[in-house]
Amino acid sequence: MANLDPKTVYDRDGFYVARGVFTPAEAQTLREHFMRRRAEGPKPGDLGGNPKSGEKDPLNAYPRMINMHPWDETTNTLWQDPRLKDLAAKLVGDAVELKQTMLYFKPPGGRGQGLHQDCQYIQQKPLIGVWVALDDCDAANGQMVVVPGSHKLGLQEVTSADESKSFVGGQTVLPEGCREAGVPMAAGDVLFFDGFTIHGSYNNTTADRFRRSFIVHYVGAHAEKLVADEKKHMSYVRKQVLEKQKVGA
Ligand SMILES: O=C(O)CCC(=O)C(=O)O
């Protein structure tokens, strides 16, 4: 079959994998850089550890970093890298602007993130996630999982996630007949996905392999505000938890 162009694939499936965007040497430099920054100690917005679990939760030592670009020059350069920004713009069909930057470490034994749509958090469209693999990723170390075609289904309802598998408390209620597909990637590959595409990841079940990824979210320069029904926004899961606590008090 003839190779389809990236935008055709993105529009059809809701995601596109660009192979070998960064060299193995660049991926290694980025891994080493972010491990050094993590070792410096807590950063604003860290998320993922469970202080109640003491040393048991590997995410205590490796919480997710967010919005590093104001204090980390490497991040501030990387989100503007034309290899990410130009393809993101081509895929959304508009110039793009930065929404957020993130770094997931997912150490051995680390939990994943329940399946979700990014527009269930960020109320703007078009929104595009750009996920740079810094390690080789497969099912064992918790590769990304997507639901092909789900970007065409609109926002779905949210519910609580199994927190033994997900470091966040909410997940999407999967529509009937949905098929999940793992996305194996090599360090340096980049996954681009639509803000409506259902995606997430499972636990890193390896004893010795990290699954690190650098992520940028961009919005279209002419993005519209989205107003999700209450039950389709992740804040609904938090509200339900607070309601239950009130009833139990
Ligand atoms: O890296 C993961 O496991 C999930 C990332 C994700 O959900 C995102 O980048 O929007």
The ligand as an ORCA input file, in Angstrom:
! r2SCAN-3c Opt
* xyz 0 1
  O       2.648      9.044     29.099
  C       1.582      8.592     29.489
  O       1.522      7.518     30.038
  C       0.317      9.369     29.293
  C       0.577     10.678     28.624
  C      -0.655     11.428     28.344
  O      -1.734     11.062     28.693
  C      -0.550     12.686     27.591
  O       0.553     13.051     27.174
  O      -1.586     13.344     27.376
*
